[in-house]
Amino acid sequence: MKKVKVGLRPIVTNLNLPTVLKSTAFPGDPMERLFIATQVGEIFCIGNGEIRTFLDIRSRIIELGSSGSGYDERGLLGLAFHPEFYYNGLFYLHYSVAGTQGPGALPESFIPDPCDPQTLNLSWTNRNTQYDHIDTVEEWGLQSNGQPQMRRTLLNLRRPFSNHNGVDSLSFSPETGRLVLTTGDGGSGYDPFNLSQDDMEICGKIIEIDVTINTSVHHPPIVTRFDELPRPIQETLTVIAKGVRNIPGISFQRYYNQYMKYVGNVGQELVESIFSFVSYKPLPVPQLVQASLRNKDLDQEGFINLGWRGWEGVLPTSILRDCSNNPDLDEKTIAYYDEVIKTSVKRIQQLTSYYHQDPRPDKFAGTALTGVQPYMGRGISDLTGSVVFTDFFRTDASQAPARGVIAYTRVKPDCKLSDFSVIETGYDFGSQSAYYVSLGTNPDQSRLYLGVYGSMNVTDFNQGTVFEMVPF
């Protein structure tokens, strides 16, 4: 693929960790403004060269870094503006709620052990008391004085572990007009409860919410399964996909009179994956619940299955056995053979994949996918029509400090697996670490925004910069 180089133009510095980067216009003001949501609970608005606080919900966010390490995957995870925001002022948030810290679904010392299959096949029991935290999805609106106010709660979700909650987890589908929520598999490693393939589990799914329906349920119950929801809330939900491990949102690209959908699945040990699809068969939650009650299988032909936990992208999910002091002799063994077989023909194929170890000289060793966005702008002509993605940091780099990676791929007409190419930048980060934590775009996908942080830890404050990618 063609080698591409871009410039990075700093827009704002000294931010807390930027998790969501999106643009829209305020009611009554046609100027497009960039909104930046930080993991700790701030939302900033940038326009006319000025930055101001749009909303601050830090008091609503769970205490981050409470494990002591400073690393955390909870916090303010999703922000989406209603398609009619210019007229109705509605927007939506997904975040981890303050004061909901629990003991976790398993003892604190638990770590999935590849040498002990028992630890990879467990059940989540005592869910009302054994959980890590609660996530909420809320509808907010602008008051007549322009100040945001919370209007209603759409979902309250109990999460088993602290990680794999999704990030950039809310968007609106231009096809259906519905709010899309992406949820991770619940966390830990190897999805030990196999929540992602269970049709009743909310974990590990991509879900549409019809926000036009007022359920009159003012305080939704805290749930983990679809069948625990009141019927009025069930009727607002459809499931687009399952088999999700952890996902940095969903993006849409107009494709003739339809939309191409792009989703990325963060890998376990070996590979990061980006999927694309046009047609799909969503499953209404009431149908899923009724089928479960009757112990019947629904026809899932055309339903999207990303394959986790049996498949880690293009590869069967493997457990790594450290067989000696020589890492070249480490063994990779299929972890869930039966599940690999069962899902082998049900899962969709990847658009592209990249690996945690890659011997090819023009590739890189990735860590975790942090964003996937189509680019339709003309400013960087070599990228027009491509799909751009970011990785947290490359592990094959000999130099310190850490550096993230930007790359791109293209959809092939024959729908076969596409190759990818690293995008070089002309920016000098100096001695500062640069973890690429988020990727965003504006409504017509003519601009790309990159969120960079100087630390892996959310408790190391004010080390964030947001850039716009520009021609080099």
VOLUMRO-974800 format. One record per residue (C-alpha): residue in three letters; y, x, z. Coordinates in Angstrom, 3 decimals. Each point is the difference from the previous one (the first is absolute). Layout:
BEGIN
residuo ALA | py Y | px X | pz Z
...
# end
This chain:
BEGIN
residuo MET | py 0.000 | px 0.000 | pz 0.000
residuo LYS | py 3.591 | px 1.055 | pz -0.563
residuo LYS | py 1.574 | px 2.087 | pz 2.733
residuo VAL | py 2.997 | px -1.809 | pz 1.479
residuo LYS | py 2.729 | px 1.346 | pz 2.263
residuo VAL | py 2.517 | px -2.150 | pz 1.855
residuo GLY | py 2.954 | px 0.569 | pz 2.260
residuo LEU | py 0.390 | px -1.474 | pz 3.477
residuo ARG | py 3.454 | px -1.297 | pz 0.922
residuo PRO | py 0.483 | px -0.529 | pz 3.754
residuo ILE | py 1.349 | px -3.461 | pz 0.817
residuo VAL | py -0.067 | px 0.059 | pz 3.801
residuo THR | py -1.195 | px 2.526 | pz 2.602
residuo ASN | py -0.787 | px 0.141 | pz 3.735
residuo LEU | py -1.996 | px -3.229 | pz -0.042
residuo ASN | py -2.990 | px -0.919 | pz 2.071
residuo LEU | py -3.244 | px -0.215 | pz -1.956
residuo PRO | py 0.689 | px -2.206 | pz -3.099
residuo THR | py -2.926 | px -2.356 | pz -0.652
residuo VAL | py 1.452 | px -2.454 | pz -2.567
residuo LEU | py 2.534 | px 0.583 | pz -2.815
residuo LYS | py 1.143 | px -3.097 | pz -1.926
residuo SER | py 3.078 | px -1.295 | pz -1.807
residuo THR | py 1.585 | px -3.426 | pz -0.244
residuo ALA | py 3.400 | px -1.706 | pz -0.085
residuo PHE | py 1.612 | px -1.891 | pz 2.878
residuo PRO | py 0.808 | px -3.705 | pz -0.367
residuo GLY | py 3.314 | px -0.318 | pz -1.802
residuo ASP | py 0.157 | px 3.718 | pz -0.840
residuo PRO | py -1.698 | px 1.092 | pz -3.248
residuo MET | py 0.016 | px 3.712 | pz 0.883
residuo GLU | py -3.538 | px 1.376 | pz 0.325
residuo ARG | py -0.442 | px 1.778 | pz 3.336
residuo LEU | py -2.744 | px 2.241 | pz 1.312
residuo PHE | py -1.690 | px -1.066 | pz 3.226
residuo ILE | py -1.874 | px 2.544 | pz 2.118
residuo ALA | py -2.346 | px -1.107 | pz 2.781
residuo THR | py -1.039 | px 2.597 | pz 2.570
residuo GLN | py -3.257 | px 0.006 | pz 1.918
residuo VAL | py 1.799 | px -0.272 | pz 3.341
residuo GLY | py 1.657 | px -3.294 | pz -0.997
residuo GLU | py 3.325 | px 0.604 | pz -1.758
residuo ILE | py 1.035 | px -1.402 | pz -3.387
residuo PHE | py 2.947 | px 1.663 | pz -1.716
residuo CYS | py 1.942 | px -1.210 | pz -3.020
residuo ILE | py 1.704 | px 2.376 | pz -2.447
residuo GLY | py 2.655 | px -0.978 | pz -2.524
residuo ASN | py 3.342 | px 1.349 | pz -1.240
residuo GLY | py -0.938 | px 3.338 | pz 1.536
residuo GLU | py -0.103 | px -1.517 | pz 3.491
residuo ILE | py -2.956 | px -0.479 | pz 2.335
residuo ARG | py -0.061 | px -2.711 | pz 2.640
residuo THR | py -2.571 | px -1.565 | pz 2.290
residuo PHE | py -1.340 | px -3.247 | pz -1.442
residuo LEU | py -2.408 | px -0.706 | pz 2.878
residuo ASP | py -1.232 | px 1.842 | pz 3.091
residuo ILE | py -3.239 | px -1.279 | pz 1.562
residuo ARG | py -0.942 | px 3.132 | pz 1.931
residuo SER | py -0.305 | px -2.071 | pz 3.172
residuo ARG | py -2.636 | px -2.152 | pz -1.733
residuo ILE | py -2.166 | px 2.963 | pz -1.071
residuo ILE | py -2.957 | px 1.290 | pz 2.006
residuo GLU | py 0.518 | px 3.338 | pz 1.746
residuo LEU | py -0.886 | px 2.527 | pz -2.675
residuo GLY | py -1.754 | px 3.292 | pz 0.668
residuo SER | py -1.338 | px -1.320 | pz 3.312
residuo SER | py -3.219 | px 1.988 | pz -0.452
residuo GLY | py 2.035 | px 3.126 | pz 0.610
residuo SER | py -0.519 | px 1.611 | pz -3.405
residuo GLY | py 3.124 | px -1.493 | pz -1.559
residuo TYR | py -1.931 | px -1.118 | pz -3.098
residuo ASP | py -0.222 | px -3.773 | pz -0.443
residuo GLU | py -0.777 | px -2.509 | pz -2.757
residuo ARG | py 1.529 | px -3.028 | pz 1.745
residuo GLY | py 3.602 | px -1.169 | pz -0.005
residuo LEU | py 2.152 | px -1.757 | pz -2.610
residuo LEU | py -2.426 | px -0.031 | pz -2.928
residuo GLY | py 1.241 | px -2.576 | pz -2.500
residuo LEU | py 3.244 | px -1.436 | pz -1.396
residuo ALA | py 0.270 | px -2.431 | pz -2.915
residuo PHE | py 2.935 | px -1.970 | pz -1.347
residuo HIS | py -0.600 | px -3.513 | pz -1.266
residuo PRO | py 0.337 | px -0.257 | pz -3.812
residuo GLU | py 2.912 | px -2.381 | pz 0.663
residuo PHE | py 1.537 | px 2.195 | pz 2.727
residuo TYR | py 3.331 | px -0.019 | pz -1.869
residuo TYR | py 0.107 | px -3.768 | pz 0.522
residuo ASN | py -1.987 | px -0.669 | pz 3.202
residuo GLY | py 0.335 | px 3.251 | pz 2.001
residuo LEU | py -3.683 | px 0.035 | pz 1.007
residuo PHE | py -1.976 | px 3.161 | pz 0.665
residuo TYR | py -3.273 | px 0.886 | pz 1.722
residuo LEU | py -1.159 | px 2.646 | pz 2.467
residuo HIS | py -3.373 | px 1.384 | pz 1.085
residuo TYR | py -0.029 | px 2.062 | pz 3.186
residuo SER | py -1.981 | px 0.977 | pz 3.109
residuo VAL | py 1.253 | px -1.989 | pz 2.974
residuo ALA | py 1.458 | px 1.565 | pz 3.163
residuo GLY | py -1.990 | px -0.541 | pz 3.175
residuo THR | py -3.306 | px -0.685 | pz -1.757
residuo GLN | py -1.705 | px 3.338 | pz 0.628
residuo GLY | py -3.662 | px -0.544 | pz 0.842
residuo PRO | py -2.873 | px 2.308 | pz 0.970
residuo GLY | py -1.448 | px 0.128 | pz -3.519
residuo ALA | py -3.120 | px -1.526 | pz -1.509
residuo LEU | py -2.158 | px 2.921 | pz 1.153
residuo PRO | py 0.323 | px 2.584 | pz 2.777
residuo GLU | py 2.856 | px 2.438 | pz -0.520
residuo SER | py -2.452 | px 2.866 | pz -0.392
residuo PHE | py -1.835 | px -1.710 | pz -2.902
residuo ILE | py -0.136 | px 1.897 | pz -3.286
residuo PRO | py -2.298 | px -1.053 | pz -2.863
residuo ASP | py -2.702 | px 2.653 | pz -0.147
residuo PRO | py -1.488 | px 0.622 | pz -3.450
residuo CYS | py -3.098 | px 1.424 | pz 1.676
residuo ASP | py -0.523 | px -3.246 | pz 1.924
residuo PRO | py -0.195 | px -3.020 | pz -2.356
residuo GLN | py 0.113 | px -2.296 | pz 3.025
residuo THR | py 3.704 | px 0.822 | pz 0.375
residuo LEU | py 0.644 | px -1.128 | pz -3.588
residuo ASN | py -1.573 | px -3.453 | pz 0.426
residuo LEU | py 1.540 | px -1.752 | pz 2.995
residuo SER | py 1.270 | px -3.478 | pz 0.897
residuo TRP | py 3.459 | px -0.874 | pz 1.290
residuo THR | py -0.707 | px -1.937 | pz 3.174
residuo ASN | py 2.326 | px -1.366 | pz 2.697
residuo ARG | py 2.812 | px -0.174 | pz -2.547
residuo ASN | py 2.363 | px -1.843 | pz 2.324
residuo THR | py 0.107 | px 2.977 | pz 2.344
residuo GLN | py -1.255 | px 2.968 | pz -2.048
residuo TYR | py 2.672 | px 0.703 | pz -2.611
residuo ASP | py 2.779 | px 2.503 | pz -0.579
residuo HIS | py 3.065 | px -2.093 | pz -0.829
residuo ILE | py 1.339 | px -3.113 | pz -1.723
residuo ASP | py 1.782 | px -0.076 | pz -3.361
residuo THR | py 2.258 | px -2.858 | pz -1.025
residuo VAL | py 1.334 | px -1.295 | pz -3.323
residuo GLU | py 3.334 | px -1.803 | pz 0.319
residuo GLU | py 2.529 | px -1.835 | pz -2.136
residuo TRP | py 3.650 | px 0.927 | pz 0.555
residuo GLY | py 3.181 | px -1.361 | pz -1.539
residuo LEU | py 3.702 | px 0.751 | pz -0.224
residuo GLN | py 2.216 | px -2.281 | pz 2.057
residuo SER | py 3.321 | px -1.329 | pz -1.257
residuo ASN | py 1.718 | px 3.044 | pz 1.565
residuo GLY | py -2.307 | px 2.326 | pz -1.952
residuo GLN | py -1.998 | px 1.094 | pz 3.054
residuo PRO | py -3.834 | px -0.043 | pz -0.230
residuo GLN | py -1.943 | px -2.345 | pz 2.271
residuo MET | py -3.737 | px -0.488 | pz 0.474
residuo ARG | py -1.046 | px -3.460 | pz -1.264
residuo ARG | py -3.749 | px -0.293 | pz 0.474
residuo THR | py -3.254 | px 1.923 | pz 0.453
residuo LEU | py -2.540 | px -0.250 | pz -2.815
residuo LEU | py -2.903 | px 1.990 | pz 1.481
residuo ASN | py -0.962 | px 1.840 | pz 3.179
residuo LEU | py -2.817 | px 2.479 | pz -0.568
residuo ARG | py -2.001 | px 1.799 | pz 2.660
residuo ARG | py -0.877 | px 3.540 | pz -1.140
residuo PRO | py -3.036 | px 1.943 | pz 1.310
residuo PHE | py 1.422 | px 3.535 | pz -0.290
residuo SER | py 3.423 | px 1.590 | pz -0.342
residuo ASN | py -0.431 | px 1.230 | pz -3.572
residuo HIS | py -0.543 | px -1.581 | pz -3.446
residuo ASN | py 2.549 | px -2.798 | pz 0.352
residuo GLY | py 1.325 | px 0.431 | pz -3.533
residuo VAL | py 3.494 | px 1.221 | pz -0.890
residuo ASP | py 2.579 | px -1.472 | pz -2.373
residuo SER | py -2.251 | px -2.951 | pz 0.636
residuo LEU | py 2.143 | px -2.920 | pz -1.214
residuo SER | py 1.140 | px -0.956 | pz -3.501
residuo PHE | py 0.440 | px -3.114 | pz -2.120
residuo SER | py -2.205 | px -0.707 | pz -2.984
residuo PRO | py 2.098 | px -0.664 | pz -3.132
residuo GLU | py -2.946 | px -2.055 | pz -1.319
residuo THR | py -0.535 | px -2.418 | pz 2.873
residuo GLY | py 3.248 | px 0.326 | pz 1.942
residuo ARG | py -2.057 | px 0.514 | pz 3.157
residuo LEU | py 0.367 | px 2.608 | pz 2.712
residuo VAL | py -2.728 | px 2.669 | pz -0.253
residuo LEU | py -1.290 | px 1.677 | pz 3.179
residuo THR | py -2.196 | px 3.098 | pz -0.211
residuo THR | py -2.084 | px 0.810 | pz 3.073
residuo GLY | py -2.070 | px 3.077 | pz 0.796
residuo ASP | py -3.588 | px -0.116 | pz 1.260
residuo GLY | py 1.032 | px 0.116 | pz 3.664
residuo GLY | py -0.252 | px 3.724 | pz 0.515
residuo SER | py -2.159 | px 2.632 | pz 1.632
residuo GLY | py -2.057 | px 1.628 | pz -2.786
residuo TYR | py -2.712 | px -1.242 | pz -2.370
residuo ASP | py 0.893 | px -3.645 | pz 0.875
residuo PRO | py -2.607 | px -0.067 | pz 2.810
residuo PHE | py 0.055 | px -3.827 | pz 0.255
residuo ASN | py -0.152 | px -0.466 | pz -3.818
residuo LEU | py 2.986 | px -2.359 | pz 0.140
residuo SER | py 1.180 | px 0.733 | pz -3.542
residuo GLN | py -2.985 | px -1.684 | pz -1.712
residuo ASP | py -0.307 | px -2.961 | pz 2.400
residuo ASP | py 1.635 | px -3.039 | pz -1.639
residuo MET | py 1.062 | px -1.464 | pz 3.362
residuo GLU | py 1.735 | px 3.137 | pz 1.266
residuo ILE | py 3.725 | px 0.359 | pz -0.674
residuo CYS | py -0.267 | px 3.792 | pz 0.160
residuo GLY | py -0.542 | px 1.817 | pz -3.292
residuo LYS | py 1.481 | px -2.701 | pz -2.263
residuo ILE | py 2.905 | px -0.739 | pz -2.339
residuo ILE | py 1.319 | px -3.460 | pz 0.865
residuo GLU | py 2.516 | px -2.367 | pz -1.577
residuo ILE | py 2.104 | px -2.246 | pz 2.251
residuo ASP | py 1.703 | px -3.108 | pz -1.395
residuo VAL | py 3.271 | px 0.126 | pz 1.914
residuo THR | py 1.203 | px -3.284 | pz -1.542
residuo ILE | py -2.384 | px -1.881 | pz 2.294
residuo ASN | py 1.322 | px -0.802 | pz 3.470
residuo THR | py -3.096 | px -0.206 | pz 2.191
residuo SER | py 1.854 | px -1.330 | pz 3.091
residuo VAL | py -2.059 | px 2.505 | pz 2.013
residuo HIS | py 2.782 | px 1.558 | pz 2.053
residuo HIS | py -2.157 | px 2.516 | pz 1.866
residuo PRO | py -2.918 | px 1.138 | pz -2.189
residuo PRO | py -2.991 | px 1.138 | pz 2.050
residuo ILE | py -0.876 | px 3.684 | pz 0.196
residuo VAL | py -3.064 | px 0.390 | pz -2.231
residuo THR | py -2.278 | px 2.470 | pz -1.715
residuo ARG | py -1.916 | px -2.413 | pz -2.282
residuo PHE | py 1.035 | px -2.652 | pz -2.503
residuo ASP | py -2.141 | px -2.669 | pz 1.692
residuo GLU | py 2.034 | px 0.436 | pz 3.203
residuo LEU | py 3.163 | px -1.230 | pz -1.730
residuo PRO | py 1.142 | px -3.641 | pz 0.195
residuo ARG | py -0.713 | px -1.895 | pz -3.198
residuo PRO | py 3.732 | px -0.292 | pz -0.968
residuo ILE | py 0.324 | px 3.800 | pz 0.027
residuo GLN | py -3.296 | px 0.456 | pz -1.854
residuo GLU | py 1.397 | px -2.175 | pz -2.790
residuo THR | py 2.883 | px 2.429 | pz -0.563
residuo LEU | py -2.349 | px 2.962 | pz -0.603
residuo THR | py -2.037 | px 1.319 | pz -2.913
residuo VAL | py -1.874 | px 3.283 | pz -0.145
residuo ILE | py 0.566 | px 2.212 | pz -3.054
residuo ALA | py -2.251 | px 2.906 | pz 0.910
residuo LYS | py -2.317 | px 1.508 | pz 2.588
residuo GLY | py -1.579 | px 3.423 | pz 0.460
residuo VAL | py 3.297 | px 1.567 | pz 1.082
residuo ARG | py -0.006 | px 3.082 | pz 2.249
residuo ASN | py 3.732 | px 0.613 | pz 0.335
residuo ILE | py 2.609 | px -0.813 | pz -2.574
residuo PRO | py 3.640 | px 0.925 | pz -0.727
residuo GLY | py 0.906 | px -3.440 | pz -1.367
residuo ILE | py -0.413 | px -1.670 | pz -3.378
residuo SER | py 2.295 | px 0.292 | pz -3.021
residuo PHE | py 0.388 | px -2.074 | pz -3.167
residuo GLN | py 0.841 | px 1.054 | pz -3.562
residuo ARG | py 0.713 | px -2.506 | pz -2.762
residuo TYR | py -2.697 | px 0.250 | pz -2.657
residuo TYR | py 0.891 | px -2.265 | pz -2.962
residuo ASN | py -0.106 | px -3.489 | pz 1.544
residuo GLN | py -2.012 | px 1.123 | pz 3.038
residuo TYR | py 0.337 | px 2.541 | pz 2.786
residuo MET | py -2.002 | px 3.122 | pz 0.656
residuo LYS | py -0.681 | px 0.446 | pz 3.701
residuo TYR | py -0.316 | px 3.466 | pz 1.585
residuo VAL | py -1.492 | px 0.731 | pz 3.404
residuo GLY | py -1.013 | px 3.261 | pz 1.606
residuo ASN | py -2.809 | px 0.493 | pz 2.499
residuo VAL | py 0.341 | px 2.909 | pz 2.410
residuo GLY | py -3.221 | px 2.002 | pz 0.202
residuo GLN | py -2.244 | px 0.964 | pz 2.886
residuo GLU | py -1.079 | px 3.592 | pz -0.668
residuo LEU | py -0.121 | px 0.637 | pz -3.729
residuo VAL | py 2.163 | px -1.994 | pz -2.385
residuo GLU | py 3.197 | px -2.065 | pz -0.359
residuo SER | py -0.138 | px -2.917 | pz -2.438
residuo ILE | py 2.406 | px -2.120 | pz -2.047
residuo PHE | py -1.225 | px -3.294 | pz -1.446
residuo SER | py 1.543 | px -2.245 | pz -2.653
residuo PHE | py -0.836 | px -3.532 | pz -1.084
residuo VAL | py 1.598 | px -2.860 | pz -1.911
residuo SER | py -2.176 | px -3.073 | pz 0.421
residuo TYR | py -1.571 | px -0.910 | pz 3.309
residuo LYS | py -1.516 | px -2.951 | pz 1.790
residuo PRO | py 1.653 | px -0.643 | pz 3.364
residuo LEU | py -2.066 | px -1.797 | pz 2.618
residuo PRO | py 1.756 | px -2.670 | pz 2.114
residuo VAL | py -0.658 | px 0.617 | pz 3.677
residuo PRO | py -1.108 | px -3.626 | pz 0.697
residuo GLN | py -2.758 | px 0.478 | pz -2.602
residuo LEU | py -1.076 | px 3.264 | pz 1.611
residuo VAL | py -0.102 | px -1.637 | pz 3.420
residuo GLN | py -1.995 | px -3.006 | pz -1.226
residuo ALA | py -2.479 | px 2.257 | pz -1.771
residuo SER | py -0.442 | px 2.003 | pz 3.194
residuo LEU | py -0.566 | px -3.147 | pz 2.080
residuo ARG | py -2.656 | px -1.165 | pz -2.450
residuo ASN | py -1.491 | px 3.478 | pz -0.252
residuo LYS | py 0.495 | px -0.027 | pz -3.767
residuo ASP | py 1.213 | px 2.711 | pz -2.346
residuo LEU | py 3.027 | px -0.794 | pz -2.132
residuo ASP | py 0.050 | px 0.964 | pz -3.647
residuo GLN | py 2.019 | px 3.234 | pz 0.081
residuo GLU | py -0.091 | px 0.770 | pz -3.720
residuo GLY | py 3.454 | px 1.374 | pz -0.822
residuo PHE | py 0.893 | px 0.580 | pz 3.655
residuo ILE | py 1.387 | px 3.516 | pz 0.608
residuo ASN | py -2.151 | px 2.320 | pz 2.126
residuo LEU | py 1.204 | px 3.585 | pz 0.482
residuo GLY | py -3.455 | px 0.990 | pz 1.258
residuo TRP | py 0.704 | px 1.405 | pz 3.472
residuo ARG | py -1.904 | px 0.713 | pz 2.233
residuo GLY | py -2.969 | px 0.713 | pz -2.257
residuo TRP | py 2.199 | px 1.738 | pz -2.549
residuo GLU | py 2.827 | px 2.445 | pz 0.552
residuo GLY | py 1.651 | px -0.463 | pz -3.371
residuo VAL | py -2.166 | px 1.500 | pz -2.755
residuo LEU | py -2.502 | px 1.444 | pz 2.488
residuo PRO | py -2.506 | px -1.546 | pz 2.364
residuo THR | py 1.423 | px 0.345 | pz 3.500
residuo SER | py -1.404 | px 3.224 | pz 1.402
residuo ILE | py -0.500 | px 1.447 | pz 3.437
residuo LEU | py 0.646 | px 3.701 | pz 0.302
residuo ARG | py -2.505 | px 2.108 | pz 1.906
residuo ASP | py 1.250 | px 3.368 | pz 1.200
residuo CYS | py -3.206 | px 1.932 | pz -0.584
residuo SER | py 1.273 | px 3.505 | pz 0.699
residuo ASN | py 3.079 | px 2.110 | pz 0.529
residuo ASN | py 0.289 | px 0.193 | pz -3.786
residuo PRO | py 1.960 | px -3.068 | pz -1.189
residuo ASP | py -1.347 | px 0.539 | pz -3.519
residuo LEU | py -3.380 | px -1.109 | pz 1.324
residuo ASP | py 1.193 | px -3.261 | pz 1.545
residuo GLU | py -2.240 | px -2.885 | pz -1.060
residuo LYS | py 1.289 | px -3.325 | pz -1.264
residuo THR | py -2.377 | px -2.895 | pz 0.595
residuo ILE | py 0.434 | px -3.656 | pz -1.001
residuo ALA | py 0.999 | px -1.886 | pz 3.141
residuo TYR | py -0.761 | px -3.607 | pz -1.013
residuo TYR | py -2.617 | px 0.054 | pz -2.725
residuo ASP | py -0.823 | px -3.736 | pz 0.129
residuo GLU | py 3.682 | px -0.947 | pz -0.192
residuo VAL | py 0.545 | px 2.378 | pz -2.913
residuo ILE | py -2.688 | px -1.828 | pz -1.944
residuo LYS | py 1.222 | px -3.480 | pz 0.945
residuo THR | py 3.601 | px 0.650 | pz -1.021
residuo SER | py -0.660 | px 2.272 | pz -2.975
residuo VAL | py 0.443 | px -2.768 | pz -2.594
residuo LYS | py 2.437 | px -2.128 | pz 2.011
residuo ARG | py 2.752 | px 2.558 | pz 0.453
residuo ILE | py 2.703 | px 0.693 | pz -2.564
residuo GLN | py 0.401 | px 3.445 | pz -1.522
residuo GLN | py 2.894 | px 2.327 | pz 0.752
residuo LEU | py 3.017 | px 0.722 | pz -2.168
residuo THR | py -0.065 | px 3.567 | pz 1.300
residuo SER | py -1.218 | px 2.043 | pz 2.949
residuo TYR | py 0.951 | px 3.312 | pz 1.539
residuo TYR | py -1.950 | px 2.050 | pz 2.480
residuo HIS | py 0.272 | px 1.790 | pz 3.333
residuo GLN | py -1.594 | px 2.999 | pz -1.702
residuo ASP | py 0.538 | px 0.601 | pz -3.716
residuo PRO | py -1.007 | px 3.221 | pz -1.776
residuo ARG | py 2.142 | px -0.709 | pz -3.076
residuo PRO | py 3.010 | px 2.334 | pz -0.126
residuo ASP | py 2.529 | px -2.648 | pz -1.069
residuo LYS | py -0.880 | px -2.521 | pz 2.742
residuo PHE | py 0.466 | px -0.041 | pz 3.775
residuo ALA | py -1.913 | px -0.710 | pz 3.207
residuo GLY | py 1.367 | px -3.237 | pz 1.398
residuo THR | py 0.137 | px -1.394 | pz 3.518
residuo ALA | py 1.050 | px -3.675 | pz -0.080
residuo LEU | py 1.544 | px -2.248 | pz -2.643
residuo THR | py 3.414 | px -1.260 | pz 1.156
residuo GLY | py 1.403 | px -1.957 | pz -2.949
residuo VAL | py -0.730 | px -1.379 | pz -3.491
residuo GLN | py 2.771 | px -1.287 | pz -2.283
residuo PRO | py 0.338 | px -0.634 | pz -3.757
residuo TYR | py 3.068 | px 1.517 | pz -1.640
residuo MET | py 1.709 | px -1.888 | pz -2.842
residuo GLY | py 3.314 | px 1.851 | pz -0.041
residuo ARG | py 1.357 | px 2.074 | pz -2.899
residuo GLY | py 1.708 | px 2.670 | pz 2.048
residuo ILE | py -3.164 | px 2.080 | pz 0.376
residuo SER | py -1.367 | px -0.692 | pz -3.470
residuo ASP | py -3.258 | px 1.933 | pz 0.466
residuo LEU | py -0.965 | px -2.394 | pz 2.793
residuo THR | py 0.972 | px -3.296 | pz -1.672
residuo GLY | py -2.918 | px -2.445 | pz 0.215
residuo SER | py -1.978 | px 2.217 | pz 2.361
residuo VAL | py -1.312 | px -0.568 | pz 3.512
residuo VAL | py 1.434 | px 2.418 | pz 2.566
residuo PHE | py -1.671 | px 0.737 | pz 3.332
residuo THR | py 0.594 | px 2.185 | pz 3.033
residuo ASP | py -2.234 | px 1.843 | pz 2.436
residuo PHE | py 0.886 | px 0.882 | pz 3.600
residuo PHE | py -0.513 | px 3.749 | pz -0.453
residuo ARG | py -2.183 | px 2.368 | pz -1.979
residuo THR | py -2.623 | px 1.871 | pz 1.981
residuo ASP | py -0.671 | px 2.713 | pz -2.592
residuo ALA | py 3.464 | px 1.502 | pz 0.215
residuo SER | py -0.117 | px 3.533 | pz 1.320
residuo GLN | py 3.553 | px -0.055 | pz 1.242
residuo ALA | py 1.365 | px -1.677 | pz 3.088
residuo PRO | py 1.780 | px -2.278 | pz 0.710
residuo ALA | py -1.632 | px -3.157 | pz -1.344
residuo ARG | py 0.974 | px -1.577 | pz -3.312
residuo GLY | py -0.772 | px -3.449 | pz -1.355
residuo VAL | py -1.028 | px -0.685 | pz -3.583
residuo ILE | py 1.276 | px -2.317 | pz -2.760
residuo ALA | py -2.257 | px -0.708 | pz -2.982
residuo TYR | py -0.331 | px -2.510 | pz -2.810
residuo THR | py -2.633 | px -1.666 | pz -2.145
residuo ARG | py -0.131 | px -2.567 | pz -2.794
residuo VAL | py -2.140 | px -3.044 | pz -0.703
residuo LYS | py -2.409 | px 0.771 | pz -2.856
residuo PRO | py -0.569 | px -2.677 | pz -2.674
residuo ASP | py -3.782 | px 0.353 | pz 0.433
residuo CYS | py 0.381 | px -0.587 | pz 3.771
residuo LYS | py -1.953 | px 3.164 | pz 0.779
residuo LEU | py 0.853 | px 2.304 | pz 2.884
residuo SER | py 3.339 | px 1.697 | pz -0.683
residuo ASP | py 0.968 | px 3.566 | pz 0.734
residuo PHE | py 3.151 | px 0.885 | pz 1.944
residuo SER | py 2.595 | px 2.749 | pz 0.012
residuo VAL | py 2.093 | px 1.474 | pz 2.792
residuo ILE | py 3.752 | px -0.587 | pz -0.281
residuo GLU | py 1.957 | px 3.106 | pz 0.885
residuo THR | py 3.328 | px -0.273 | pz 1.801
residuo GLY | py 2.900 | px 2.376 | pz -0.048
residuo TYR | py 0.895 | px -0.614 | pz 3.644
residuo ASP | py -0.038 | px 2.792 | pz 2.576
residuo PHE | py -0.983 | px -1.280 | pz 3.456
residuo GLY | py 0.398 | px 3.475 | pz 1.475
residuo SER | py -1.944 | px 0.639 | pz 3.188
residuo GLN | py -0.198 | px -3.704 | pz 0.869
residuo SER | py -3.287 | px -1.898 | pz -0.341
residuo ALA | py 0.152 | px -2.797 | pz -2.565
residuo TYR | py -2.598 | px -2.735 | pz 0.398
residuo TYR | py 0.301 | px -2.639 | pz -2.740
residuo VAL | py -0.293 | px -3.183 | pz 2.060
residuo SER | py 1.171 | px -2.801 | pz -2.334
residuo LEU | py 0.764 | px -0.915 | pz -3.594
residuo GLY | py 2.218 | px -2.880 | pz -1.077
residuo THR | py 1.714 | px -1.538 | pz -2.996
residuo ASN | py 2.651 | px -2.545 | pz -0.929
residuo PRO | py -0.747 | px -3.477 | pz -1.429
residuo ASP | py -0.097 | px 1.041 | pz -3.679
residuo GLN | py -1.908 | px 3.217 | pz 0.837
residuo SER | py 2.651 | px 2.170 | pz -1.644
residuo ARG | py 0.472 | px 2.184 | pz 3.082
residuo LEU | py -2.405 | px 1.809 | pz 2.301
residuo TYR | py 0.750 | px 0.837 | pz 3.635
residuo LEU | py -1.904 | px 2.547 | pz 2.092
residuo GLY | py -0.151 | px 0.054 | pz 3.798
residuo VAL | py -0.560 | px 3.450 | pz 1.527
residuo TYR | py -0.511 | px 0.938 | pz 3.646
residuo GLY | py 0.117 | px 3.372 | pz 1.692
residuo SER | py -2.850 | px -0.693 | pz 2.422
residuo MET | py -3.321 | px -1.831 | pz 0.197
residuo ASN | py 1.120 | px -1.591 | pz 3.269
residuo VAL | py 2.099 | px -3.148 | pz 0.201
residuo THR | py 1.258 | px 1.147 | pz 3.418
residuo ASP | py 1.757 | px 2.987 | pz -1.598
residuo PHE | py 3.166 | px -1.896 | pz -0.833
residuo ASN | py 2.656 | px 0.227 | pz -2.723
residuo GLN | py -1.945 | px 2.232 | pz -2.388
residuo GLY | py -0.040 | px -2.394 | pz -2.951
residuo THR | py 1.713 | px 0.156 | pz -3.399
residuo VAL | py -0.093 | px -2.545 | pz -2.811
residuo PHE | py 0.369 | px 1.357 | pz -3.539
residuo GLU | py 0.369 | px -1.572 | pz -3.416
residuo MET | py -2.071 | px 1.605 | pz -2.756
residuo VAL | py 2.311 | px 1.026 | pz -2.842
residuo PRO | py -0.331 | px 1.952 | pz -3.260
residuo PHE | py -0.312 | px 3.721 | pz 0.632
# end
